[in-house]
Each structure stands twice: as structure tokens, then as C-alpha cells.
Amino acid sequence: MSMHIANGRWVVWLSFLVAMLFQIMPLPDLVEPWRPDWLLLVIIYWAMALPHRYNILSAWVLGVMLDIMLGAHLGIRALAISLVVYVVVLHFQRLRNFPMWQQALMISSLICLYHLVIFWVQFVVDTATFDVRLFLPAISSLIIWPWVFWILRRVRRLYKVR
């Protein structure tokens, strides 16, 4: 096994850790509804870049870890993240070839799907009420996606992640 491959895996999992820290970082009440889904954005990037290595299983593991960190029902975010990553891995070649604005729109719609799945499962398990603020993270993620893509692409090329 080459040292570059081992270093590449370490870099990817470090990016997942940083995204999780951003996901649970406290924000002011005014900005909290607009919090981008950092972990989902990073998982989507790596699933698009390396779908043979980071796919549904890694999404499920990270989703369970996020559920534990947020104190939510175990498996809700894991299910939603796995479903989104399944769609990304299924269409990764098409997503890669989209222009950045179209890619950002698709990522935003996938984040809407993520939040709708979470809402649906919480509605079935508990009493959850629908709120339009459910889609605010999709808007902020739409704006942030080009920068996340650019930064992770540079990291991937710098550390030769394959």
C-alpha cells in the first residue's frame, strides 16, 4: 500500500471531522436556521470525487456519528445522508460534468431531500410540525457549495487523494 493512499484517506476523514465540528458549532439564534449542512456538503463532494471509496457505508457511519453528537434518534440522519449519497453515487458522472451553478442547484435540491426525509421520519416517530425554515439550510448550502468544492478539490490535488 502506497503512503499517498494512506495519507489520502487520513485527509478525507480529517475533512469529515472538520465538517462535523462546523455542524455542531454554536451559532447565534439569528443565524442558526441558515446553518449550511457542512457534513452533507463534504460527504457529497467526496462521493462525487471518489464514489468507489466514499459511498453509502461511509455516509451511514457519519450519519450515525452525527445523530450521536446531536442527541437525536439514532439513525434518522444516517438514513437521510445515505439516501442523498445513494443519489449522488448513482449520478456522479452527470453531476461532475454540470457547470458550477447547475451543480449547486442540484446539491441544494439534494439538501432539501435530506431535510424532508429527516422531517418525515421525525413526524412518524415523534410529533413534528412543518416549518418553512426547514429549507433555509438548502439556500445557504447553495451559496457555499462553490467554495466547498474549490477548497476540497485543492486539498484532494495537493495531497493526491485517490
C-alpha positions as CSV (number, residue, x, y, z in Angstrom):
1,M,0.0,0.0,0.0
2,S,1.4,3.3,-1.0
3,M,1.9,6.1,1.6
4,H,0.0,8.5,-0.6
5,I,-3.2,6.4,-0.5
6,A,-3.0,6.1,3.3
7,N,-2.4,9.9,3.6
8,G,-5.3,10.5,1.3
9,R,-7.6,8.5,3.5
10,W,-6.4,10.4,6.5
11,V,-7.0,13.7,4.8
12,V,-10.6,12.8,3.8
13,W,-11.5,11.6,7.3
14,L,-10.0,14.8,8.7
15,S,-12.2,16.8,6.4
16,F,-15.2,14.8,7.7
17,L,-14.1,15.7,11.3
18,V,-13.8,19.4,10.5
19,A,-17.2,19.3,8.8
20,M,-18.7,17.7,11.9
21,L,-17.2,20.3,14.1
22,F,-18.7,23.0,11.9
23,Q,-22.0,21.2,12.0
24,I,-22.2,21.3,15.8
25,M,-20.5,24.7,16.3
26,P,-22.8,27.0,18.3
27,L,-24.2,30.0,16.3
28,P,-26.3,33.0,17.3
29,D,-30.1,32.4,17.2
30,L,-30.5,34.7,14.2
31,V,-28.1,32.7,12.1
32,E,-28.8,29.2,13.3
33,P,-31.7,28.5,10.9
34,W,-29.4,29.3,8.0
35,R,-26.6,26.9,9.1
36,P,-25.3,25.1,6.0
37,D,-25.2,21.3,6.2
38,W,-21.4,21.1,6.3
39,L,-21.1,17.4,6.8
40,L,-23.5,16.7,4.0
41,L,-21.7,19.0,1.6
42,V,-18.3,17.4,2.4
43,I,-19.8,13.8,2.0
44,I,-21.4,14.8,-1.3
45,Y,-18.1,16.2,-2.6
46,W,-16.1,13.0,-1.7
47,A,-18.9,10.8,-3.1
48,M,-18.7,12.7,-6.3
49,A,-14.9,12.7,-6.4
50,L,-14.3,9.2,-5.3
51,P,-17.6,7.2,-5.4
52,H,-15.8,3.8,-5.3
53,R,-14.3,4.7,-1.9
54,Y,-16.7,7.1,-0.1
55,N,-20.2,5.9,-0.6
56,I,-23.3,4.8,1.2
57,L,-21.5,2.9,4.0
58,S,-19.3,5.8,4.9
59,A,-22.3,8.1,4.8
60,W,-24.2,5.8,7.1
61,V,-21.3,5.7,9.6
62,L,-21.0,9.5,9.6
63,G,-24.8,9.9,9.9
64,V,-24.9,7.7,13.0
65,M,-22.0,9.7,14.4
66,L,-23.9,13.0,13.7
67,D,-27.0,11.5,15.4
68,I,-25.0,10.7,18.5
69,M,-23.4,14.1,18.6
70,L,-26.7,15.9,18.2
71,G,-28.5,13.6,20.6
72,A,-31.2,12.8,18.0
73,H,-33.0,9.5,17.4
74,L,-30.3,7.1,16.3
75,G,-30.4,6.5,12.5
76,I,-32.5,9.4,11.3
77,R,-29.7,11.4,9.8
78,A,-27.9,8.3,8.8
79,L,-30.9,7.3,6.7
80,A,-31.2,10.7,5.2
81,I,-27.5,11.1,4.4
82,S,-27.3,7.6,3.0
83,L,-30.3,8.3,0.7
84,V,-28.7,11.5,-0.6
85,V,-25.3,9.8,-1.1
86,Y,-27.0,7.0,-3.0
87,V,-28.5,9.5,-5.4
88,V,-25.1,11.2,-5.8
89,V,-23.2,8.0,-6.4
90,L,-25.8,6.9,-8.8
91,H,-25.4,10.1,-10.9
92,F,-21.8,11.1,-10.1
93,Q,-20.7,11.3,-13.7
94,R,-23.5,13.5,-14.6
95,L,-23.0,15.8,-11.6
96,R,-19.3,16.1,-12.2
97,N,-20.0,17.5,-15.7
98,F,-22.6,20.1,-14.7
99,P,-21.5,23.7,-14.6
100,M,-20.9,25.0,-11.1
101,W,-24.3,26.9,-10.9
102,Q,-26.2,23.8,-12.1
103,Q,-24.2,21.6,-9.7
104,A,-25.0,24.0,-6.8
105,L,-28.7,23.8,-7.7
106,M,-28.7,20.0,-7.7
107,I,-26.8,19.9,-4.4
108,S,-29.4,22.3,-3.0
109,S,-32.2,20.1,-4.1
110,L,-30.5,17.1,-2.5
111,I,-30.2,19.0,0.7
112,C,-33.9,19.7,0.6
113,L,-34.5,16.0,0.1
114,Y,-32.2,15.4,3.2
115,H,-34.3,17.7,5.3
116,L,-37.6,16.3,4.1
117,V,-36.5,12.8,5.0
118,I,-35.5,13.9,8.4
119,F,-38.8,15.7,8.9
120,W,-40.8,12.7,7.6
121,V,-39.0,10.3,10.0
122,Q,-39.4,12.7,12.9
123,F,-43.1,13.1,12.0
124,V,-43.6,9.3,12.1
125,V,-41.6,8.8,15.3
126,D,-42.5,11.9,17.2
127,T,-44.8,14.9,16.7
128,A,-43.0,17.2,14.3
129,T,-44.6,20.2,12.7
130,F,-43.7,21.5,9.2
131,D,-41.9,24.9,9.1
132,V,-40.7,26.8,6.0
133,R,-37.4,27.4,7.8
134,L,-36.7,23.8,7.1
135,F,-35.4,24.8,3.6
136,L,-33.1,27.7,4.8
137,P,-30.0,25.4,5.0
138,A,-30.5,24.5,1.4
139,I,-30.3,28.1,0.4
140,S,-27.1,28.7,2.4
141,S,-25.6,25.5,1.1
142,L,-26.4,26.6,-2.4
143,I,-24.3,29.7,-1.8
144,I,-21.5,27.9,0.0
145,W,-21.2,24.9,-2.4
146,P,-18.7,26.5,-4.9
147,W,-16.3,27.4,-2.1
148,V,-16.6,23.9,-0.5
149,F,-16.0,22.3,-3.9
150,W,-13.0,24.6,-4.7
151,I,-11.3,24.0,-1.2
152,L,-11.8,20.3,-1.2
153,R,-10.7,20.0,-4.8
154,R,-7.5,21.8,-3.9
155,V,-6.9,19.6,-0.9
156,R,-7.5,16.5,-3.0
157,R,-5.0,17.6,-5.6
158,L,-2.5,18.8,-3.0
159,Y,-2.5,15.5,-1.1
160,K,-3.0,13.4,-4.2
161,V,-6.1,11.7,-2.7
162,R,-7.2,8.8,-4.9
